[in-house]
Amino acid sequence: DARDRGNGGQIYIWSEDATDFYGALSAQGGRSSGDGGFAEISGKHNLAYGGSVDLSAPQGALGTLLFDPKTITILSGDGTNAPVFPRLPDLLNSPSNGSESFTIYERTLERLSPDANITLQATIDIMIDSLEAGVLSLQPGSNLIIQSDINDNGPGIFKMNSSDTIAAPGG
């Protein structure tokens, strides 16, 4: 974090196989001036996210949070019906389970949006499940960038229901 003036820093959490992130990151812009920082949370084959990120800037532009696994699935709701793990999984004994994907809930994205611009980049596909109330609604001024097939070597797919919308007022 910048203290009074300056941009937030850069944070990279990346692995060749599986990344499970359940912590807190902060790369805030300064109180008087400066933009929010940059954070990348990635796993080449598998990514799990249950943490928090603050890339805000009281007097500048929001920073960017990047997720870039092979495939991304956005599920409706907040995951309250998802299995709960009493502790972090043992990555040495069950790294990616062959899934090569990243699942995130719409409420998680909506909670991130006041503190960071969000970039979802998939090497292959990005799928959005039927959304609660039919809308993924970011906070005013936030941006969401969605890119499939970022390595430009195949038929990357972006799929969402035609009746659903993504709202980013002022973003």
C-alpha positions as CSV (number, residue, x, y, z in Angstrom):
1,D,0.0,0.0,0.0
2,A,1.1,3.5,-0.6
3,R,0.8,5.6,2.5
4,D,0.0,9.2,1.6
5,R,1.0,9.5,-2.1
6,G,1.8,7.0,-4.7
7,N,0.4,4.0,-6.5
8,G,-0.3,0.7,-4.9
9,G,2.2,-2.1,-5.6
10,Q,2.1,-5.3,-7.6
11,I,1.3,-8.8,-6.1
12,Y,1.7,-12.1,-8.0
13,I,0.4,-15.4,-6.6
14,W,1.0,-18.0,-9.3
15,S,1.8,-21.7,-9.5
16,E,2.5,-24.2,-12.3
17,D,-0.2,-26.6,-11.0
18,A,-2.8,-25.5,-8.4
19,T,-3.3,-22.3,-6.4
20,D,-5.7,-22.1,-3.5
21,F,-6.0,-18.6,-2.2
22,Y,-7.9,-17.9,1.0
23,G,-5.9,-14.9,2.3
24,A,-6.1,-11.1,2.0
25,L,-4.2,-8.9,-0.3
26,S,-3.9,-5.1,-0.3
27,A,-2.1,-2.8,-2.8
28,Q,-4.0,0.5,-2.2
29,G,-3.2,3.9,-3.7
30,G,-2.2,6.7,-1.3
31,R,-4.7,8.7,0.7
32,S,-3.8,12.0,-1.1
33,S,-2.9,10.7,-4.6
34,G,-2.1,7.5,-6.5
35,D,-3.8,4.7,-8.2
36,G,-4.6,1.2,-6.8
37,G,-2.2,-1.6,-7.6
38,F,-2.2,-4.8,-9.5
39,A,-2.8,-8.4,-8.2
40,E,-2.7,-11.6,-10.1
41,I,-4.0,-14.8,-8.6
42,S,-3.4,-17.7,-11.0
43,G,-2.9,-21.5,-11.2
44,K,-1.8,-22.9,-14.5
45,H,-4.1,-25.9,-14.1
46,N,-6.4,-25.2,-11.2
47,L,-7.4,-22.1,-9.1
48,A,-9.5,-21.8,-6.0
49,Y,-10.4,-18.4,-4.5
50,G,-12.0,-17.6,-1.2
51,G,-10.0,-14.5,-0.1
52,S,-10.2,-10.8,-0.3
53,V,-8.4,-8.2,-2.3
54,D,-8.3,-4.4,-1.9
55,L,-6.9,-2.4,-4.8
56,S,-8.7,0.8,-4.0
57,A,-7.5,4.3,-4.3
58,P,-9.3,7.1,-2.4
59,Q,-8.0,9.8,-4.9
60,G,-7.1,7.7,-7.9
61,A,-8.2,4.9,-10.2
62,L,-9.0,1.4,-8.9
63,G,-6.3,-1.2,-9.4
64,T,-6.7,-4.5,-11.4
65,L,-7.3,-8.0,-10.1
66,L,-6.4,-10.7,-12.7
67,F,-7.6,-14.3,-12.6
68,D,-6.2,-16.3,-15.6
69,P,-6.6,-20.1,-15.4
70,K,-7.5,-22.5,-18.3
71,T,-11.3,-22.3,-17.9
72,I,-13.6,-20.1,-15.7
73,T,-17.1,-20.9,-14.6
74,I,-19.2,-18.2,-12.8
75,L,-21.9,-19.8,-10.7
76,S,-25.0,-18.1,-9.5
77,G,-25.4,-17.1,-5.9
78,D,-22.8,-16.9,-3.1
79,G,-21.7,-20.5,-2.7
80,T,-23.6,-21.0,0.6
81,N,-24.6,-24.5,-0.7
82,A,-21.1,-25.4,-1.8
83,P,-19.0,-27.8,0.3
84,V,-17.2,-26.2,3.2
85,F,-13.6,-27.3,3.9
86,P,-12.6,-27.3,7.6
87,R,-9.0,-26.5,6.6
88,L,-7.1,-25.9,3.4
89,P,-6.9,-28.9,1.0
90,D,-3.6,-30.9,1.0
91,L,-2.3,-29.8,-2.4
92,L,0.6,-32.2,-2.3
93,N,-1.7,-35.2,-2.3
94,S,-4.6,-33.8,-4.4
95,P,-3.3,-30.9,-6.5
96,S,-5.7,-30.2,-9.3
97,N,-7.8,-33.3,-9.5
98,G,-7.5,-32.9,-13.2
99,S,-10.2,-30.3,-13.4
100,E,-8.1,-27.5,-14.8
101,S,-10.7,-24.9,-14.0
102,F,-11.6,-22.0,-11.8
103,T,-15.1,-21.6,-10.3
104,I,-16.2,-18.3,-8.7
105,Y,-19.6,-17.2,-7.5
106,E,-21.4,-14.1,-8.8
107,R,-21.6,-12.7,-5.2
108,T,-17.8,-13.0,-4.9
109,L,-17.3,-10.9,-8.0
110,E,-19.9,-8.4,-6.8
111,R,-18.1,-8.1,-3.5
112,L,-14.7,-7.6,-5.2
113,S,-16.0,-4.9,-7.5
114,P,-15.9,-1.9,-5.1
115,D,-12.2,-2.4,-4.5
116,A,-10.8,-3.5,-7.9
117,N,-11.3,-3.7,-11.6
118,I,-11.6,-7.4,-12.4
119,T,-10.1,-9.2,-15.4
120,L,-11.1,-12.8,-16.1
121,Q,-8.8,-14.3,-18.8
122,A,-9.1,-18.0,-19.7
123,T,-6.8,-19.9,-21.9
124,I,-9.8,-21.8,-23.1
125,D,-13.5,-21.1,-22.1
126,I,-15.5,-18.8,-19.8
127,M,-19.0,-20.0,-18.8
128,I,-21.6,-18.1,-16.8
129,D,-24.3,-20.1,-15.1
130,S,-27.9,-18.8,-14.9
131,L,-27.6,-15.7,-12.7
132,E,-29.7,-15.0,-9.6
133,A,-32.2,-12.3,-10.6
134,G,-30.7,-12.5,-14.1
135,V,-27.9,-10.0,-13.5
136,L,-24.2,-9.9,-12.4
137,S,-24.2,-6.4,-10.9
138,L,-20.9,-4.7,-10.2
139,Q,-20.5,-1.6,-8.1
140,P,-20.6,1.8,-9.9
141,G,-17.3,2.7,-11.5
142,S,-16.0,-0.9,-11.6
143,N,-14.9,-2.7,-14.7
144,L,-15.1,-6.3,-15.7
145,I,-13.0,-7.6,-18.6
146,I,-13.8,-11.1,-19.8
147,Q,-11.5,-12.8,-22.4
148,S,-11.5,-16.4,-23.5
149,D,-8.9,-18.1,-25.7
150,I,-6.2,-15.5,-24.6
151,N,-3.4,-17.6,-26.2
152,D,-5.3,-17.3,-29.5
153,N,-4.8,-21.0,-30.5
154,G,-8.2,-22.5,-30.5
155,P,-12.0,-22.0,-30.3
156,G,-12.3,-20.3,-26.9
157,I,-15.9,-19.9,-25.9
158,F,-17.7,-17.3,-23.8
159,K,-21.2,-18.5,-22.9
160,M,-23.9,-17.0,-20.8
161,N,-27.7,-17.1,-21.0
162,S,-29.1,-14.5,-23.5
163,S,-31.6,-13.4,-20.9
164,D,-28.9,-12.6,-18.3
165,T,-27.0,-9.3,-18.1
166,I,-23.7,-7.9,-16.7
167,A,-24.1,-4.4,-15.3
168,A,-21.2,-2.1,-14.5
169,P,-22.7,1.3,-14.1
170,G,-20.1,4.0,-15.0
171,G,-17.5,1.3,-15.6
